[in-house]
Amino acid sequence: MPRPTETVAVPDGMDWDLWIGPAPMRPIQKTYHPFGWRAWQDFGAGAMGDMGCHVMDAAFTILKLGAPSSVLATLAYNFLPPAPGARGYGQRVEYNDSYPPSSVIHLSFPARGNLAPVKMHWYDGGLLPELPDDLEPDRKLPESGTIFVGEKGKMWCETYSESPRLIPETFMQAFQRPARTLPRVPDGRSGHEKNWLDAIRQKGQAVSSFDYAGPFTESVLLGNVALRYPGVRLLWDAPNMKVTNMPDADQFVNHNYRAGWSLST
């Protein structure tokens, strides 16, 4: 999307400077607040940052992925139609303030102990991977979810890792579900806040601790860094938090915050 030009009044009781935070100052727009901020580079993390924690969690948990070794992104472009009577297909435009209408992001993860290397492919904006050949012709996968492709078989699950199924369905019918062994957060959705607070009070480990959530978030945000350099495979040095083959990309890893919002580590 292009950057909006029409401004609105700041709502009563809202501190716009505080809302902007470390991002460059700009006037308030309806598209930023309260919901659309996630679509803009200065405020949000796009489709992958919005939905990645819901869609990619199963893969990160089961495969213990950690941080990737490289990331490669391609994206869809916007085209303005040609003027009436003009020849050609119009003009390609780039809106660098906002995230692309759709993208494909490839993440490569190295071997982890006795676990083999893994490639993860992210699709958004209506783009979808090829359906597995052994999926029944009358069976349709959900628009949001994960397909696991292994040497001994395939499976899929919906967003939030729900409704896992083996492919083909005949394998699922013959499958004996094992007993649950992973820890569960009690009290449904409201239990997540309590689990977090209990960990802060040293009453056990958070189910999504920083040891897990840190590399997970790192992978998601590296996908957004790669969108700045479509078609270029970025090599990631996780211990040193640097892109080794594209030093220019490090400006998106360690930001220069505006005055009054510095961060020291």
Secondary structure, DSSP 4 states (H G I P E B T S, - for coil): -PPP----PPPTT--HHHHHTTSPP----TTTTTTGGGGBTTT--HHHHHHHHHHSHHHHHHHT--S-SEEEEEE--EEEPPPTT--SS-EEE--TTB--S-EEEEEEE--BTTBPPEEEEEE-TT--PPPPTTS-TT----SSEEEEE-SS-EEEEEGGG-S-EEESHHHHHT--PPPP-S---SSTTHHHHHHHHHHHTTSS--TT-HHHHHHHHHHHHHHHHHHTSTT-PEEEETTTTEESS-GGGGGGTS--PPTT-----
